[in-house]
Amino acid sequence: MPLDSSPSLPLPLGLEWVTAPASWGFADDVLTVTAGARTDLFTDPLDGGERRDAAVALAVPPGGDWQFAARLRVGFADAWDAGGLLVHAGDGHWAKLTFERAPDGAPGVYSVVTRGRSDDAIAGPVAEEALWLRISRTGARFAFHSSLDGRSWSLVRQFALDAPAGAVRVGVIAQSPVGEGCRADFDGLRLSPTTLPHLFDGR
């Protein structure tokens, strides 16, 4: 798939680059994003040190409840290489759900919630090469889910961002905090004004 960083190439779902990637392309309903070397989005919980150079594209979600989902394939090479979904309400209020490589080489589901400083968690390893991720907003609550087939979903975590509804944006992220870059392919991207009917089974 050819990659094109031209601003004339439209992104899907009204996404716009906040932090541009090393390269990107959109063809055959697949958004391909390559993060630059040593890029990340994280606020250290110990000293408050900030990283804000990961590739990020955001869109305005529907009013009220909504759900944003995609299937990811990631070209893992180094620790913490990842692609994922992001909900963002300001530099100090955001959360990401990622398909990410651990230092031992095992890919897994990771999440980070930032309200001033980041609180990260590991949901578990993933043996498959593709993974569905989803963010759901229900009132003031956000929920992260993952799925192997896009039909049966597992809860990763729920949380609030304590941010005004009008400030919230949602989108995609790719990062390579200690590596030389990371490619993430997103397909099945969808952003819909639907309500999560049940938190724990995710259906």
FENZIWO-V755400 format. One record per residue. N is the residue number from 0. PHI is phi as a letter, one per 40 degrees, with the letter a starting at -180 (999 if undefined). PSI is psi in whole degrees, -180 to 180 (* if undefined). D_FIRST is the distance of its C-alpha to the first C-alpha in Angstrom with 1 decimal. Layout:
n;phi;psi;d_first
N;PHI;PSI;D_FIRST
N;PHI;PSI;D_FIRST
//
This chain:
n;phi;psi;d_first
0;999;125;0.0
1;c;142;3.8
2;b;141;6.4
3;a;122;9.7
4;c;16;13.0
5;c;133;14.9
6;c;-13;17.5
7;c;-14;17.4
8;c;119;14.1
9;c;143;15.7
10;c;155;15.2
11;c;160;16.3
12;g;22;20.0
13;g;14;21.3
14;c;145;19.8
15;b;142;20.4
16;c;127;19.8
17;c;-44;23.0
18;b;116;21.7
19;c;147;18.6
20;c;177;16.0
21;c;-38;15.1
22;a;162;11.7
23;a;163;9.8
24;a;160;7.6
25;b;112;8.5
26;a;143;7.3
27;f;39;9.2
28;g;21;11.4
29;b;123;9.3
30;c;119;9.9
31;b;126;8.3
32;b;129;11.2
33;b;114;12.2
34;c;148;16.0
35;c;167;18.1
36;c;139;20.6
37;f;55;23.7
38;b;145;22.9
39;a;165;24.6
40;b;108;26.4
41;a;145;29.8
42;b;114;33.5
43;d;127;35.6
44;c;-15;38.4
45;c;-53;40.8
46;b;-1;40.8
47;g;7;38.7
48;c;136;36.3
49;b;142;33.2
50;b;126;29.5
51;b;35;27.5
52;b;9;24.5
53;c;154;21.8
54;c;123;18.8
55;b;130;20.2
56;b;133;19.5
57;b;154;22.5
58;b;161;23.8
59;c;122;27.4
60;c;168;28.1
61;c;159;30.6
62;c;151;34.3
63;g;-150;36.0
64;c;149;34.3
65;a;167;30.6
66;b;139;27.9
67;b;125;24.3
68;a;158;22.0
69;a;157;18.5
70;b;136;17.1
71;b;142;15.6
72;b;133;14.0
73;b;134;14.6
74;c;78;14.1
75;c;135;17.8
76;b;-40;19.5
77;b;165;22.5
78;d;138;25.1
79;g;5;24.3
80;d;137;20.5
81;a;155;19.5
82;b;154;17.6
83;a;-174;19.9
84;b;152;21.6
85;b;136;24.2
86;b;132;27.4
87;b;130;28.9
88;b;26;32.3
89;h;165;33.0
90;c;-29;32.7
91;b;3;35.2
92;b;98;34.3
93;a;165;30.9
94;a;143;29.5
95;b;147;26.2
96;b;119;25.2
97;b;153;22.8
98;c;110;21.2
99;b;151;22.4
100;c;128;23.3
101;c;164;27.1
102;d;-28;28.7
103;c;1;29.6
104;g;-9;26.0
105;c;126;26.2
106;c;154;23.7
107;a;-179;25.5
108;c;124;26.1
109;b;154;27.4
110;a;147;28.8
111;b;127;30.3
112;b;127;32.8
113;b;119;34.0
114;b;79;37.3
115;g;-70;38.3
116;b;159;37.2
117;c;142;34.6
118;b;107;35.5
119;b;157;32.9
120;a;153;33.1
121;b;126;31.5
122;c;-26;31.3
123;i;166;30.6
124;c;159;28.3
125;b;124;25.5
126;c;-17;25.1
127;c;160;22.0
128;c;-16;18.4
129;b;146;17.7
130;a;135;20.1
131;c;139;21.0
132;b;151;22.6
133;a;140;24.9
134;b;131;27.1
135;b;137;30.2
136;b;128;32.8
137;b;103;36.3
138;g;-127;38.8
139;c;0;38.9
140;c;144;37.2
141;b;147;33.6
142;b;136;32.4
143;b;133;29.5
144;b;155;28.6
145;b;159;26.2
146;a;147;25.5
147;c;-23;24.1
148;b;-2;23.9
149;g;8;23.9
150;b;-44;27.5
151;b;119;29.8
152;b;147;29.5
153;b;135;31.3
154;c;131;32.7
155;c;-49;31.6
156;a;162;34.0
157;b;155;35.6
158;a;170;36.6
159;b;151;37.7
160;b;-11;36.5
161;f;47;39.8
162;b;151;38.0
163;c;142;38.7
164;d;-38;36.7
165;c;-14;35.7
166;c;-12;34.1
167;c;133;31.6
168;b;160;27.9
169;b;148;25.1
170;a;-152;21.4
171;b;158;18.9
172;a;146;19.1
173;b;141;17.4
174;a;158;19.8
175;a;74;20.7
176;d;-36;24.5
177;b;1;25.5
178;b;-171;22.4
179;c;9;20.1
180;h;160;17.2
181;a;131;15.4
182;c;133;11.9
183;b;131;12.4
184;b;126;10.5
185;b;123;12.8
186;b;169;13.3
187;g;23;16.6
188;d;129;17.5
189;a;140;21.0
190;b;111;23.9
191;b;150;27.2
192;c;61;30.9
193;b;156;32.0
194;b;135;34.4
195;c;116;34.1
196;c;-27;37.0
197;a;125;37.7
198;c;-42;36.8
199;c;-29;37.1
200;c;-8;35.6
201;g;7;32.8
202;c;*;33.1
//
